[in-house]
Amino acid sequence: MNKIKEIFQRIVRGYSDKDIKQLNIFILNKVYDPFKAFIEEYEQHGLALPKEFSTDPGEWLTILKKIEFSLDYLYDCNYDEGYKIAFHKNQNEEQKLEHRKQIKEGLRLFGEHFINIYEY
């Protein structure tokens, strides 16, 4: 019965009670594919740059790639229970800590540059 309610809520509201409880996963699912397409479009055809990167377009791509790295990891962990375990299996504690820092950095950059992720 809950699955039917969840489907009905998504049809009517666009989100369900479950989505509210797992908002990070809901947002990730909505953002992931379009963000990947945004980066692909930028790499293949270029997009207008945010003003702060007009002198160094490569810096903007570097930031986008850091964000992509974080979203890829979170997306893969969400859809493959063993991914996170397998990913960290051969890493020592220092490597795991560095990886967590990279994930946090990409998410921080996503929040910081959210306003810049559109075609001008």
C-alpha positions as CSV (number, residue, x, y, z in Angstrom):
1,M,0.0,0.0,0.0
2,N,2.8,2.4,0.8
3,K,4.3,2.0,-2.7
4,I,1.0,3.0,-4.3
5,K,0.8,6.0,-2.0
6,E,4.4,6.9,-2.9
7,I,3.6,6.7,-6.7
8,F,0.5,8.7,-6.3
9,Q,2.3,11.4,-4.3
10,R,5.0,11.7,-7.0
11,I,2.4,12.0,-9.7
12,V,0.4,14.7,-7.8
13,R,3.2,16.6,-5.9
14,G,6.3,15.6,-7.9
15,Y,7.8,14.0,-4.7
16,S,6.8,11.6,-2.0
17,D,7.0,11.4,1.7
18,K,9.9,9.0,1.2
19,D,11.7,11.7,-0.9
20,I,11.4,14.1,2.0
21,K,13.0,11.6,4.3
22,Q,15.8,11.0,1.8
23,L,16.1,14.5,0.4
24,N,19.8,14.1,-0.5
25,I,19.1,11.0,-2.7
26,F,16.1,12.8,-4.3
27,I,18.2,15.8,-5.2
28,L,21.1,13.7,-6.4
29,N,18.7,11.7,-8.7
30,K,17.2,15.0,-10.1
31,V,20.6,16.6,-10.7
32,Y,22.9,13.8,-11.7
33,D,22.0,13.2,-15.4
34,P,21.5,16.9,-16.3
35,F,24.8,17.8,-14.6
36,K,26.7,15.1,-16.6
37,A,25.1,16.4,-19.8
38,F,26.1,20.0,-18.8
39,I,29.7,19.0,-18.5
40,E,29.7,17.1,-21.7
41,E,28.2,20.1,-23.5
42,Y,30.8,22.3,-22.0
43,E,33.6,20.0,-23.0
44,Q,32.4,19.5,-26.6
45,H,30.9,22.9,-27.5
46,G,31.8,25.2,-24.7
47,L,29.3,27.4,-22.9
48,A,29.5,31.0,-21.9
49,L,31.8,31.2,-18.8
50,P,30.9,32.7,-15.5
51,K,32.7,36.1,-15.3
52,E,35.1,35.0,-12.6
53,F,36.5,32.4,-14.9
54,S,36.8,34.5,-18.1
55,T,40.6,34.7,-17.9
56,D,41.0,31.0,-17.2
57,P,38.3,28.7,-18.7
58,G,40.3,25.6,-17.6
59,E,39.8,26.5,-14.0
60,W,36.0,26.4,-14.5
61,L,36.3,22.9,-16.1
62,T,38.5,21.8,-13.2
63,I,35.8,22.8,-10.7
64,L,33.1,21.1,-12.8
65,K,35.2,17.9,-12.8
66,K,35.6,18.0,-9.0
67,I,31.9,18.3,-8.6
68,E,31.4,15.5,-11.1
69,F,33.8,13.3,-9.1
70,S,31.7,13.8,-6.0
71,L,28.4,13.2,-7.7
72,D,29.6,10.1,-9.5
73,Y,30.8,8.6,-6.2
74,L,27.6,9.3,-4.4
75,Y,25.4,8.2,-7.3
76,D,27.4,4.9,-7.6
77,C,27.2,4.3,-3.9
78,N,23.4,4.9,-3.9
79,Y,22.8,2.3,-6.7
80,D,25.3,-0.3,-5.9
81,E,25.5,-1.5,-2.3
82,G,28.9,-3.1,-2.7
83,Y,30.5,-0.1,-4.6
84,K,31.6,1.8,-1.6
85,I,33.0,-1.2,0.1
86,A,34.9,-2.3,-3.0
87,F,36.1,1.2,-3.7
88,H,37.7,1.5,-0.3
89,K,38.8,-2.1,0.1
90,N,42.5,-1.6,-1.0
91,Q,42.8,1.9,0.5
92,N,44.6,2.6,3.8
93,E,43.1,5.1,6.3
94,E,45.1,8.0,4.9
95,Q,43.8,7.3,1.4
96,K,40.2,7.0,2.7
97,L,40.5,10.3,4.5
98,E,41.9,12.0,1.3
99,H,39.0,10.5,-0.7
100,R,36.4,11.9,1.8
101,K,38.1,15.3,1.6
102,Q,37.8,15.2,-2.2
103,I,34.1,14.3,-2.0
104,K,33.4,17.1,0.5
105,E,35.4,19.6,-1.7
106,G,33.3,18.7,-4.7
107,L,30.1,19.1,-2.8
108,R,31.3,22.4,-1.3
109,L,32.1,23.6,-4.8
110,F,28.7,22.5,-6.1
111,G,27.0,24.7,-3.4
112,E,29.4,27.6,-4.0
113,H,29.0,27.6,-7.8
114,F,25.4,26.4,-8.0
115,I,24.4,29.8,-9.4
116,N,27.0,29.5,-12.2
117,I,25.7,26.2,-13.5
118,Y,23.6,27.4,-16.4
119,E,24.1,28.5,-19.9
120,Y,24.5,32.3,-20.1
